[in-house]
Amino acid sequence: MDQSNPITDPDRDEFEFTGTGSDGMRYQRLLAISLALRATLQGRPFKLAYEWTAAGKFDDVIFYLQESDTWWLIQAKHTQNVDAVSEEMLLRDDKSDFSLGKYLESFCGVREGAALAGQRTKFFILTNRWVDQG
């Protein structure tokens, strides 16, 4: 396996973590710990990873539940900004944090990619901001 590109195997037991200590990373870690703790207390076998490149934009927390044979690919967006996420932000045509087009493109790429081909996957975008419903 090419060590410079450690993406290819969803059965892999080890992943490299190269993150920082930012609030966003703390949000990711707390989310991952929450999922791992819940699965552990329920006796449900799982796998957990961070920053798995094969998950595209949904690479922040990767959680696999063995009993349902399901991969959860999670993009976690944490911010100190208390403003709501607006419809305009969701529908932007750019690569901004909440542009749904960016995530749709990534979703399609992951679904068509070799690493998770044929695997049951669920995609999530989680944030500590609220969404303006007006």
Backbone as ProteinMPNN parsed JSONL, in Angstrom:
{"seq_chain_A": "MDQSNPITDPDRDEFEFTGTGSDGMRYQRLLAISLALRATLQGRPFKLAYEWTAAGKFDDVIFYLQESDTWWLIQAKHTQNVDAVSEEMLLRDDKSDFSLGKYLESFCGVREGAALAGQRTKFFILTNRWVDQG", "coords_chain_A": {"N_chain_A": [[0.844, -1.183, 0.0], [0.514, 2.231, -0.756], [2.141, 4.432, 1.233], [2.012, 7.195, 1.257], [-0.543, 7.818, 0.619], [-2.908, 6.929, 2.421], [-5.592, 5.846, 2.021], [-7.217, 3.745, 0.996], [-8.56, 1.348, 2.138], [-11.486, 0.291, 3.645], [-11.605, -1.553, 5.694], [-9.511, -1.163, 7.242], [-7.68, -0.915, 10.271], [-6.261, 1.094, 11.488], [-5.741, 4.585, 11.467], [-4.244, 7.653, 10.48], [-3.865, 10.577, 12.44], [-3.83, 13.967, 12.021], [-4.564, 16.377, 13.085], [-5.416, 19.63, 14.564], [-5.547, 21.634, 17.57], [-7.943, 23.051, 17.635], [-11.192, 24.663, 18.26], [-13.04, 23.488, 16.558], [-11.894, 20.968, 16.117], [-12.054, 19.984, 18.678], [-14.832, 19.816, 18.94], [-15.311, 17.811, 17.033], [-13.94, 15.656, 18.277], [-15.448, 15.38, 20.651], [-17.911, 14.66, 19.583], [-17.204, 12.213, 18.373], [-16.392, 10.769, 20.653], [-18.811, 10.67, 22.019], [-20.385, 9.06, 20.266], [-18.841, 6.694, 20.319], [-18.91, 6.03, 23.049], [-21.664, 5.611, 23.488], [-22.113, 3.386, 21.756], [-20.369, 1.531, 22.928], [-21.433, 1.229, 25.544], [-23.827, 0.043, 24.867], [-22.97, -2.338, 23.941], [-22.313, -2.666, 21.244], [-20.437, -3.535, 18.514], [-18.002, -1.506, 16.848], [-16.262, 0.724, 14.577], [-14.044, 3.501, 14.471], [-12.98, 6.578, 13.141], [-11.01, 9.481, 12.238], [-10.835, 12.174, 9.901], [-10.684, 10.752, 7.382], [-9.677, 10.467, 4.228], [-10.982, 9.262, 2.044], [-13.62, 9.684, 2.56], [-14.351, 12.087, 1.566], [-15.782, 15.321, 1.808], [-17.066, 14.619, 4.077], [-15.461, 13.811, 6.202], [-14.818, 14.228, 8.872], [-15.695, 12.769, 11.198], [-15.783, 9.341, 11.181], [-17.773, 6.634, 11.46], [-18.401, 3.316, 12.056], [-20.856, 0.9, 12.27], [-20.974, -2.344, 13.157], [-23.09, -4.287, 13.425], [-25.215, -3.324, 11.872], [-23.922, -3.003, 9.566], [-23.155, -0.491, 8.568], [-21.801, 2.567, 7.482], [-21.207, 5.675, 8.932], [-20.765, 8.824, 7.84], [-19.482, 11.819, 8.729], [-19.645, 15.304, 8.667], [-18.533, 17.816, 10.623], [-19.351, 20.963, 11.717], [-18.193, 23.483, 13.521], [-18.474, 26.594, 15.154], [-17.701, 29.845, 16.493], [-19.383, 31.782, 15.82], [-22.557, 33.1, 16.203], [-24.622, 33.551, 14.503], [-27.424, 32.613, 12.45], [-27.589, 29.886, 10.11], [-28.258, 30.664, 6.904], [-30.71, 30.436, 4.214], [-29.577, 31.444, 1.909], [-26.838, 30.982, 2.413], [-26.805, 28.2, 2.334], [-27.457, 27.684, -0.311], [-25.468, 28.752, -1.865], [-23.12, 29.029, -4.555], [-20.516, 28.468, -4.24], [-17.56, 27.337, -2.505], [-18.015, 27.595, 0.211], [-18.465, 27.204, 3.819], [-21.109, 26.201, 4.37], [-22.248, 25.533, 1.963], [-24.427, 23.667, 0.208], [-24.172, 22.523, -2.302], [-21.456, 21.916, -2.553], [-21.261, 19.825, -0.724], [-23.032, 17.986, -1.833], [-21.725, 17.364, -4.207], [-19.449, 16.123, -3.13], [-20.685, 13.981, -1.763], [-21.665, 12.497, -3.975], [-19.213, 11.803, -5.143], [-18.061, 10.183, -3.135], [-19.917, 8.088, -3.011], [-19.532, 6.98, -5.521], [-16.91, 6.265, -5.402], [-14.122, 3.98, -4.922], [-13.438, 3.078, -2.326], [-15.688, 2.846, -0.607], [-17.529, 1.545, -2.143], [-20.552, -0.045, -2.809], [-21.098, -0.259, -0.126], [-23.192, 0.256, 2.726], [-24.051, 3.479, 3.494], [-24.359, 6.436, 5.476], [-24.828, 9.898, 5.447], [-23.909, 12.869, 7.12], [-24.272, 16.271, 8.125], [-23.295, 18.151, 10.696], [-23.784, 20.796, 13.017], [-23.097, 23.426, 15.389], [-24.554, 25.634, 15.054], [-27.727, 27.222, 14.436], [-30.348, 26.723, 12.026], [-31.797, 29.034, 9.926], [-35.171, 29.166, 9.462], [-36.775, 30.802, 8.049]], "CA_chain_A": [[0.0, 0.0, 0.0], [1.23, 3.489, -0.837], [2.075, 5.098, 2.533], [1.723, 8.617, 1.107], [-1.98, 7.964, 0.378], [-3.452, 5.818, 3.209], [-7.039, 5.947, 1.93], [-7.92, 2.755, 0.202], [-9.188, 0.153, 2.695], [-12.425, 0.566, 4.734], [-11.412, -2.528, 6.762], [-8.293, -0.76, 7.922], [-7.872, -0.741, 11.702], [-5.512, 2.241, 11.969], [-5.767, 5.782, 10.637], [-3.393, 8.704, 11.009], [-4.541, 11.805, 12.842], [-2.903, 15.085, 11.873], [-5.366, 17.559, 13.37], [-4.944, 20.69, 15.44], [-6.285, 21.713, 18.818], [-8.957, 24.09, 17.492], [-12.537, 24.367, 18.763], [-13.644, 22.554, 15.611], [-11.365, 19.631, 16.391], [-12.638, 19.565, 19.962], [-16.212, 19.447, 18.601], [-15.208, 16.495, 16.39], [-13.57, 14.653, 19.276], [-16.593, 15.153, 21.539], [-18.89, 13.907, 18.798], [-16.696, 10.843, 18.246], [-16.453, 10.149, 21.975], [-20.227, 10.419, 22.283], [-20.792, 7.883, 19.486], [-18.117, 5.522, 20.82], [-19.422, 5.701, 24.38], [-23.011, 5.032, 23.335], [-21.978, 2.045, 21.179], [-19.718, 0.675, 23.922], [-22.389, 0.929, 26.616], [-24.857, -0.835, 24.313], [-22.331, -3.576, 23.499], [-22.385, -2.72, 19.781], [-19.11, -3.398, 17.9], [-17.901, -0.362, 15.945], [-14.961, 1.276, 14.213], [-14.099, 4.946, 14.531], [-11.815, 7.237, 12.546], [-11.063, 10.913, 11.94], [-10.12, 12.692, 8.738], [-10.443, 9.701, 6.392], [-9.758, 11.165, 2.951], [-11.943, 8.596, 1.155], [-14.964, 10.15, 2.906], [-14.564, 13.396, 0.955], [-16.081, 16.407, 2.75], [-17.688, 14.013, 5.261], [-14.318, 13.099, 6.757], [-14.479, 14.63, 10.238], [-15.87, 11.585, 12.046], [-16.243, 8.177, 10.429], [-18.243, 5.696, 12.478], [-18.93, 2.107, 11.421], [-21.571, -0.014, 13.159], [-20.854, -3.683, 12.591], [-24.358, -5.032, 13.371], [-26.041, -2.849, 10.755], [-23.017, -2.901, 8.42], [-23.397, 0.866, 8.084], [-20.804, 3.612, 7.69], [-21.717, 7.024, 9.15], [-19.748, 9.796, 7.444], [-19.971, 13.036, 9.377], [-18.953, 16.592, 8.578], [-18.884, 18.586, 11.813], [-19.047, 22.386, 11.545], [-18.278, 24.222, 14.775], [-18.064, 27.99, 15.01], [-18.032, 30.772, 17.576], [-20.377, 32.665, 15.227], [-23.893, 32.725, 16.675], [-25.619, 33.83, 13.466], [-28.082, 31.444, 11.86], [-27.244, 29.478, 8.751], [-29.373, 31.142, 6.084], [-30.973, 29.756, 2.947], [-28.562, 31.938, 0.972], [-25.589, 30.276, 2.696], [-26.964, 26.811, 1.9], [-27.612, 27.598, -1.765], [-24.339, 29.39, -2.55], [-22.488, 28.268, -5.63], [-19.083, 28.437, -3.989], [-17.071, 26.271, -1.628], [-18.103, 28.07, 1.59], [-18.718, 26.17, 4.833], [-22.444, 25.609, 4.382], [-22.731, 25.376, 0.587], [-24.903, 22.292, 0.018], [-23.642, 22.023, -3.567], [-20.145, 21.336, -2.262], [-21.478, 18.544, -0.052], [-23.662, 17.085, -2.796], [-20.643, 16.911, -5.09], [-18.648, 15.184, -2.354], [-21.543, 12.813, -1.563], [-21.644, 11.713, -5.218], [-17.867, 11.26, -5.293], [-17.871, 9.089, -2.175], [-20.782, 6.974, -3.436], [-18.958, 6.39, -6.727], [-15.521, 5.913, -5.14], [-13.808, 2.569, -4.692], [-13.27, 2.721, -0.914], [-16.962, 2.477, 0.02], [-18.439, 1.049, -3.187], [-21.432, -1.128, -2.379], [-21.286, -0.234, 1.326], [-24.3, 1.081, 3.222], [-23.49, 4.698, 4.076], [-25.228, 7.553, 5.853], [-24.06, 11.135, 5.412], [-24.434, 13.857, 8.058], [-23.615, 17.55, 8.37], [-23.71, 18.587, 12.03], [-23.236, 22.093, 13.403], [-23.608, 24.021, 16.623], [-25.373, 26.786, 14.648], [-29.101, 26.892, 14.076], [-30.685, 27.016, 10.634], [-32.912, 29.973, 9.785], [-36.256, 28.521, 8.721], [-37.596, 31.859, 7.458]], "C_chain_A": [[0.885, 1.24, 0.0], [1.062, 4.255, 0.473], [1.759, 6.582, 2.424], [0.233, 8.875, 0.883], [-2.726, 6.828, 1.088], [-4.97, 5.725, 3.193], [-7.731, 4.614, 1.723], [-8.745, 1.682, 0.892], [-10.151, 0.463, 3.84], [-12.317, -0.429, 5.885], [-10.177, -2.215, 7.599], [-8.579, -0.495, 9.4], [-7.166, 0.491, 12.261], [-5.586, 3.375, 10.96], [-4.85, 6.809, 11.278], [-4.228, 9.921, 11.36], [-3.532, 12.935, 12.793], [-3.587, 16.404, 12.194], [-4.69, 18.566, 14.278], [-5.772, 20.677, 16.714], [-7.396, 22.745, 18.78], [-10.286, 23.678, 18.12], [-13.246, 23.366, 17.862], [-13.179, 21.129, 15.846], [-11.913, 19.104, 17.716], [-14.083, 19.097, 19.753], [-16.236, 18.06, 17.952], [-14.919, 15.408, 17.413], [-14.738, 14.344, 20.207], [-17.694, 14.365, 20.839], [-18.468, 12.438, 18.695], [-16.771, 10.094, 19.576], [-17.893, 9.794, 22.328], [-20.722, 9.172, 21.549], [-20.137, 6.61, 20.018], [-18.649, 5.081, 22.18], [-20.792, 5.037, 24.291], [-22.924, 3.597, 22.789], [-21.368, 1.069, 22.185], [-20.698, 0.269, 25.022], [-23.512, 0.007, 26.151], [-24.277, -2.153, 23.796], [-22.354, -3.759, 21.985], [-20.986, -2.527, 19.191], [-19.102, -2.27, 16.86], [-16.445, -0.104, 15.578], [-15.126, 2.781, 14.177], [-12.835, 5.522, 13.925], [-12.087, 8.725, 12.406], [-10.376, 11.146, 10.601], [-9.748, 11.615, 7.718], [-10.715, 10.291, 5.017], [-10.785, 10.556, 2.008], [-13.379, 9.036, 1.424], [-15.249, 11.549, 2.358], [-14.77, 14.48, 1.998], [-16.704, 15.886, 4.042], [-16.644, 13.23, 6.053], [-14.029, 13.392, 8.222], [-14.595, 13.487, 11.235], [-16.445, 10.485, 11.172], [-16.541, 7.101, 11.462], [-18.887, 4.515, 11.767], [-19.587, 1.241, 12.482], [-21.613, -1.39, 12.511], [-22.211, -4.364, 12.425], [-25.265, -4.589, 12.232], [-25.226, -2.714, 9.475], [-23.173, -1.539, 7.742], [-22.252, 1.796, 8.465], [-21.524, 4.941, 7.866], [-20.576, 7.973, 8.829], [-20.245, 11.175, 7.862], [-19.048, 14.221, 9.115], [-19.443, 17.425, 9.752], [-18.423, 20.028, 11.624], [-19.278, 23.102, 12.87], [-17.808, 25.649, 14.528], [-18.413, 28.768, 16.268], [-19.116, 31.747, 17.117], [-21.777, 32.201, 15.64], [-24.99, 33.01, 15.65], [-26.189, 32.536, 12.902], [-27.482, 31.131, 10.496], [-28.458, 29.82, 7.893], [-29.557, 30.288, 4.833], [-29.938, 30.165, 1.908], [-27.232, 31.206, 1.168], [-25.653, 28.834, 2.195], [-26.951, 26.677, 0.384], [-26.49, 28.277, -2.543], [-23.708, 28.432, -3.545], [-20.993, 28.084, -5.396], [-18.711, 27.269, -3.075], [-17.106, 26.696, -0.156], [-18.58, 26.952, 2.525], [-20.071, 25.48, 4.74], [-23.053, 25.448, 2.994], [-23.133, 23.92, 0.34], [-24.4, 21.682, -1.287], [-22.298, 21.338, -3.389], [-20.309, 19.949, -1.634], [-22.159, 17.528, -0.965], [-22.618, 16.51, -3.749], [-19.778, 15.867, -4.384], [-19.403, 13.878, -2.112], [-21.492, 11.908, -2.795], [-20.281, 11.066, -5.429], [-17.605, 10.085, -4.375], [-18.679, 7.871, -2.604], [-20.209, 6.246, -4.648], [-17.531, 5.903, -6.518], [-15.339, 4.451, -4.778], [-13.821, 2.179, -3.216], [-14.562, 2.244, -0.259], [-17.987, 1.972, -0.987], [-19.254, -0.123, -2.653], [-21.694, -1.17, -0.887], [-22.5, 0.628, 1.675], [-23.682, 2.286, 3.932], [-24.591, 5.698, 4.406], [-24.334, 8.781, 5.952], [-24.726, 12.17, 6.313], [-23.608, 15.134, 8.007], [-24.165, 18.033, 9.707], [-23.053, 19.922, 12.353], [-23.815, 22.536, 14.738], [-24.409, 25.293, 16.326], [-26.787, 26.326, 14.338], [-29.359, 27.326, 12.645], [-31.922, 27.912, 10.614], [-33.987, 29.337, 8.916], [-37.174, 29.534, 8.049], [-37.261, 32.062, 6.066]], "O_chain_A": [[1.901, 1.278, 0.694], [-0.046, 4.685, 0.794], [1.288, 7.179, 3.392], [-0.212, 10.021, 0.948], [-3.136, 5.865, 0.44], [-5.583, 5.543, 4.245], [-8.806, 4.415, 2.289], [-9.616, 1.122, 0.227], [-9.7, 0.862, 4.914], [-12.876, -0.185, 6.954], [-9.855, -2.931, 8.547], [-9.61, 0.087, 9.738], [-7.44, 0.894, 13.392], [-5.505, 3.154, 9.751], [-4.699, 6.828, 12.5], [-5.183, 10.254, 10.659], [-2.492, 12.871, 13.449], [-3.228, 17.44, 11.634], [-3.55, 18.382, 14.704], [-6.608, 19.794, 16.905], [-7.76, 23.272, 19.831], [-10.491, 22.514, 18.466], [-13.97, 22.495, 18.344], [-13.973, 20.191, 15.782], [-12.2, 17.914, 17.847], [-14.501, 18.093, 20.33], [-17.084, 17.232, 18.285], [-15.57, 14.363, 17.42], [-14.994, 13.181, 20.52], [-18.33, 13.502, 21.445], [-19.279, 11.535, 18.903], [-17.165, 8.929, 19.619], [-18.154, 8.725, 22.878], [-21.398, 8.328, 22.138], [-20.79, 5.575, 20.152], [-18.817, 3.887, 22.426], [-21.043, 4.024, 24.943], [-23.589, 2.698, 23.304], [-21.798, -0.08, 22.282], [-20.778, -0.905, 25.385], [-24.084, -0.728, 26.955], [-25.011, -2.991, 23.272], [-22.409, -4.888, 21.499], [-20.403, -1.455, 19.352], [-20.054, -2.1, 16.1], [-15.525, -0.645, 16.192], [-16.21, 3.288, 13.888], [-11.739, 5.014, 14.165], [-13.233, 9.173, 12.45], [-9.462, 10.416, 10.217], [-8.612, 11.578, 7.245], [-11.863, 10.582, 4.682], [-11.406, 11.287, 1.236], [-14.264, 8.788, 0.604], [-16.29, 12.129, 2.665], [-14.017, 14.557, 2.969], [-16.852, 16.642, 5.002], [-16.911, 12.122, 6.519], [-13.07, 12.846, 8.768], [-13.684, 13.264, 12.032], [-17.464, 10.671, 10.506], [-15.671, 6.709, 12.239], [-19.809, 4.69, 10.97], [-18.958, 0.886, 13.478], [-22.212, -1.575, 11.452], [-22.463, -4.966, 11.381], [-26.009, -5.403, 11.685], [-25.761, -2.357, 8.425], [-23.304, -1.442, 6.522], [-21.796, 1.814, 9.608], [-22.364, 5.303, 7.042], [-19.531, 7.93, 9.478], [-21.291, 11.638, 7.407], [-17.836, 14.144, 9.316], [-20.636, 17.708, 9.861], [-17.24, 20.281, 11.396], [-20.419, 23.302, 13.288], [-16.858, 25.879, 13.78], [-19.315, 28.389, 17.015], [-19.699, 32.457, 17.936], [-22.132, 31.038, 15.444], [-26.163, 32.737, 15.906], [-25.522, 31.502, 12.882], [-26.938, 32.006, 9.822], [-29.556, 29.319, 8.133], [-28.674, 29.521, 4.449], [-29.477, 29.339, 1.121], [-26.573, 30.849, 0.191], [-24.662, 28.308, 1.688], [-26.486, 25.669, -0.148], [-26.562, 28.366, -3.768], [-23.757, 27.211, -3.395], [-20.285, 27.592, -6.275], [-19.487, 26.327, -2.91], [-16.307, 26.206, 0.642], [-19.036, 25.9, 2.078], [-20.165, 24.282, 5.007], [-24.262, 25.247, 2.872], [-22.273, 23.041, 0.271], [-24.219, 20.468, -1.376], [-22.033, 20.304, -4.001], [-19.582, 19.016, -1.975], [-21.883, 16.331, -0.873], [-22.632, 15.318, -4.056], [-19.419, 14.849, -4.975], [-18.832, 12.795, -2.24], [-21.298, 10.699, -2.675], [-20.199, 9.911, -5.847], [-16.995, 9.097, -4.784], [-18.179, 6.747, -2.565], [-20.381, 5.035, -4.786], [-16.992, 5.197, -7.37], [-16.286, 3.773, -4.379], [-14.183, 1.049, -2.889], [-14.532, 1.328, 0.563], [-19.186, 1.973, -0.707], [-18.699, -1.078, -2.108], [-22.44, -2.031, -0.421], [-22.792, 1.61, 0.993], [-22.886, 2.128, 4.858], [-25.606, 5.791, 3.715], [-23.223, 8.712, 6.476], [-25.945, 12.336, 6.284], [-22.386, 15.085, 7.863], [-25.361, 18.294, 9.834], [-21.896, 20.15, 12.001], [-24.879, 22.081, 15.157], [-24.888, 25.953, 17.248], [-27.007, 25.159, 14.012], [-28.666, 28.195, 12.117], [-32.951, 27.589, 11.206], [-33.735, 29.006, 7.757], [-38.232, 29.169, 7.535], [-37.854, 32.915, 5.407]]}, "name": "protein", "num_of_chains": 1, "seq": "MDQSNPITDPDRDEFEFTGTGSDGMRYQRLLAISLALRATLQGRPFKLAYEWTAAGKFDDVIFYLQESDTWWLIQAKHTQNVDAVSEEMLLRDDKSDFSLGKYLESFCGVREGAALAGQRTKFFILTNRWVDQG"}
